[in-house]
Amino acid sequence: MAIVGALIMLLPIAWTCAPQKADYVMVSCFPNAIIANVPECPYGWEISQLSLGGVCYTGISAPGYYRFTIPDLTPKNNSYCGTLAEYIAGKDPKYIFYNSIVSNDTSLTVRNQPVNYTFSCTYQASYLVNNAVFSQRVATVYVNNGSLGTFRSQVSMNVFTNSKFLYAKDAPYVIDTSEIGSEVFIGIEAKGLSNRFKVVIINCWATPSPYSTDKKRWSLIVNSCSFDNTVAIFENAKDSRSMFKFNSFRFQHKEKVSTVWLHCEVQVCDGEKLQCQPNPCGARSLLPEEESSGGILTTEFQFKGNT
C-alpha cells in the first residue's frame, strides 16, 4: 500500500480547465451596470474560485471568458459585492466606482498564480434613483491587454437621417405626430477601438416611461433578431457599429405622453477571442433570455404636433 501511495503522489496535477494568461480584462461602464470580462480559466482558476470584491461568487461562465456584473450602481460604499463609490465635487462632479475580481482557494495548498483584476468606472452625470441608472447616453469601455496597453472607447446610440448612416441627428430627437409610422434609423457605435471589437445588439424595446424595466413595453429586437417585419437589422456583430431601423410609433391610451424611450441591451465583443456573430435567427427563440449579458443604452423620441 505504501508503494501505491508513493505513486499517487508522483502523478502530475490534472488541470480542471486549460490555464489562460491572465493579462486581459475588458470593463464596460454602462449607465445601468458595470460588466467585467476576464479570460476563461485565468492561470488555471475556475469560475467557482473567483469572486467579485472578495465577497460574491456571482461570475458567469461563457465560451472563452468569465463575466462579472455589478447591476446596482447606487452611489454608496459597499453597495454591491464590495463595490466602493467615491464622489468628487466641483464644477464637473463625478462618481467613481471601484471593485476587483480576485482568486480564492480554500484548499490547504495554492498551486496557481493569484488573480487580482482591479477596475473602476467614472460617471460624469447625475444618478436617477427611481430608474437606478446614470443620466447619460453613452457607455465607456476599457480594454487592458497586457503589454499591448490600455484602450478606451465610448459606445453611443444615435438616430441617423437615413439608411446611409452618415449623419446623426441632434438630441432630443423630435418626430411630428403626422409622421408616425415613418422609418427611424438607429446606429450603435464603439469609437476608439479597432475592428476586432464588435458591437452586438442583443435586445431592443420601447417603453412609455424612462424606465427600462417598465412592464408596458414593445419589443423591437429579441436575441439579436427582428421581432416583426417593422424592424430591419442592417448590420449586427460584424463591426464596431451595428445598425437597424424600425417604424416610429407611440403607445395607445397614453395621449398625455409625448415621449417614447428606446432601450437597447448591448455588449462589446472581442472578435479575436470570441465568436461574436449570433446564430441565424431561425435557430433562436424570440423570447428574451432571463439572464442579461449586456448593458443598456437609452434614448428618447419626442412627439410634437396635434395629439
N, C-alpha and C positions, 0 to 999 in steps of 0.2 A: 504493500500500500504506500510505503514511503517513496518508492520509485515512481509510482503513478503521480503522487503529489508533486514531485520534483518536475516531472514532465509538464504538468499543467502550468506550473509557474513559469516555464520557459516558453510557453506558447505566445506568439505575438498578439498584441492588442488588436481586436477587431473593431473598427470604427462602425458605429451605427449609422453614420451618414458621412458622405465624402467631404472632408475638410476643404473650405474655401479660404482664400486670403481675405482677411477682414480689414481691408483698407478702403472700403467703398460704402458710402451712405448717401441716400437721396431723401431730402426732407422737403415736404410740400406744406407750405403755410397757407391754408385756405381760410376764408373768413369764418367758417364754422368749425374747423377742425385742423389738427396738425397730424400729418401722416409721415412716418419714417419707414423707409425700406432699407434693409440691410441684406447682404448676400446670404443665401441659404447655407446653413451649417458653417458659420464663421469659425475658423480654427477648430472645427470638429464639434462645436456646441450645438445641441439640439434645441428646438423651439421651446421645449419644456424647461430648459435650463437658462433661458434668457428672460429678464424681467424689465419692465418699464419703471424707472425710478427706484429699482431695487425693491419694489412693492408688489406690482401687479404682473402676473404671468398671463398677459392677455394677447400675446402675439398670435398672428395667424400665418400658417404656412401656405405659400403659394408657389407655383413652379418657378424655381430659380431664386426666390428671395423669401424673407420673413417680413411681415408688415405689422407695425405697431401704430395704433391710432389714439390720439388724445381728442375725444369728442366734446369735452367740456372745457371751454376757454373762459369760464367765469373768472374775472381778474381777482384772484385771492390765492395766497400761498397754500401749497399742498392741496390744491383743489381736486386734482385728479391724478392718482398714482404718483404722488410726489412732485407734481409739476410746480415749479416756483414761478411767481409772477412779480415783475418789477415795474413800477410806474415811474416814468421820467417826466417831470413837469417842464414847462417852458412854453415858448411860442408855438412849438410843434410837439405837443405832448404825445407820448407813445407808451405802449406796454411791450415788455419783453418777457417771453416765456422760456423757461429752461427745463430740460429734462435729459435723461440718458437711458441708454439700453445697456444693461450690464449682465455679465455671466454670473451664475451662482451654482456651485456644485456642492451638494451636501454630503458627498461621499468622503471617506477618510483621506484619500489622496486625490490631488488635482493633476491631471496629465495634459490638459490643454492650456494654451496661452490665454490669459484673461481677455475678455472683451469689454470695452467701455466706449460706447458711442455717445458722446455728449453733443447736444444740438440745442439751437434756440430759434425762436421766431419773433420778429418785431412787427408790431401793428401800429400804424400812424393814423388811426381812426377811432371814432367813438364806439363803445360797446353797446349793442342793443340788448338789454337784459331780457325783454319779452321774447325776442327772436333767437337769443343765445348765439348771436353772430356779431362780428365786427362790421361796421357800416363801410364797406369798401367793395369795389367792383373787380378787384384783381387778387390773384394769389401769387405768392413768391415761392420759387422752387430753388433749393440749394443742392448742388451735387458736389460731394467731396470724393475725388477719385485718386486718392493716394498721391503718388509722385506727379501725376498729371495736373494737380491743382484743384482749386475750388471754383465752381461755376455758379452763376446766379441768373435766374430768369424770372420774368413776370408773365403770368398766364392771365389773359383777359378775354372777356366775351363782349363782342361788339355787333352792332347792327350795320349792315352794308347796304349800299344803294341798289345793287343789282347782282346778278349771278356771276359777274366777273370778280367780285370781292376785292375791288381795288380801293374803294373809298368808303371809310367808315363814317356813319352819321354821328353828329354830336348828341350827347346825352343832355337832357332826357329825350327819349325817342317818342315823338308825337305822331299819332295816327288820327286822321279826320274820321269821324264816325261814318261819313259817306264812303270811306274806303275800306270798311270792314270786309274781310274776305280777300283783301289784296295780299300778295306774297311778301313775306318778311324773310330776309336773308341774314343768317347768323354765322359768324365766324369765331372760333375759339382758338387762340394762338399763344404759343410759348415763344417769347422773344429772348434772344441771348444764348440759346442752346443750339448745338449742332443738330443736323438732321437725323442723327442716331436716336434722338429722343422724339417720341411720337405722342401727340395729344390724342387721347382716347375718350370719346364721348360715350358714357355708359347709359345714363338715363337723362331725359329732359321732360319737364312738366310745367304746367302753368297753374297759378292759384289767384284767387281774387284778393289775397292779402299778401303782405311781405313775408309771411311765414312759410318756409319750405315744407313744414310738417302739416300744413293745413289739410284737413280731410277732404275739403272741396278742391279738387284738382282735376286737371285734364292732361292725360299723358300724350307726349309727342314722340319721344324715343324711349324704348324699353329694351334693356340688354343690347344696346347698340343697333337696334332695328327700328325702322319707322313703325309707329303704332297704327297708322292708317294711311290711306292714299293722299291725304292732305299734307303729308310730310315727305320730303325727299332729302336723302343724305347724299351729298356730293363726294366728300372725302372724309374718312374716319380712320385714325390709327396708321396712316400712311406717311405722315409728315409732321412737322411741328405746328401745323394748322389743320383743323378739321372744320367742315362747313356743312350746313344744311339749310333748308328753307321750310316754312310752313305758312298756311293761310291764316291771316290775322283773325281774331275773334274776341268777343267779350262774353262774360258769364251771364246767363239768364237770371232774372229776378234779382239783379244787382244794379238796378238803374242808377243808384247814387254812387256806385263805384266806377270811377273814371280811369282806373289803372289796373292793368294785368301784370303780374310778376312772372317772369320766366326763370326757372331754376334748372341748372344742368349739373349733374354729377360727372366729374371729370377726373382723369388721372393722367400723369405724365409717365410714359413707359420707356425704358431704356432698350432700344431695339437690338443692341449688340449683346445683351444679356438675357432678354426675354422674348417670347413670342407675343407681339403686341396686337397683331391683326385678329379681330374677333372671328369666330366661326361663321359660316354662311347663315343667314337669317332663318332659312328653312329648318335648320337644325336646332334652333333655340326657341325657348318659350317667351311669349310676350307677357309674362308675369314677372314683376320686379323681384329681384333677389332680396331676401330679408337682410343679409349682411352687406352693408355698404362697403365698397372698396375704393371710393374716391372722395374728393372734397366737392363742395357745392359752390358754384358761382351763380349770382342772381343779377338780373337786370329788369327794368320796368318799362312798360309801354303806357303812355298816357293818351287817352282818347279825348278829342275836343270836337265840339260841334253840337248840334241839337240831339238830345237824348230822348 
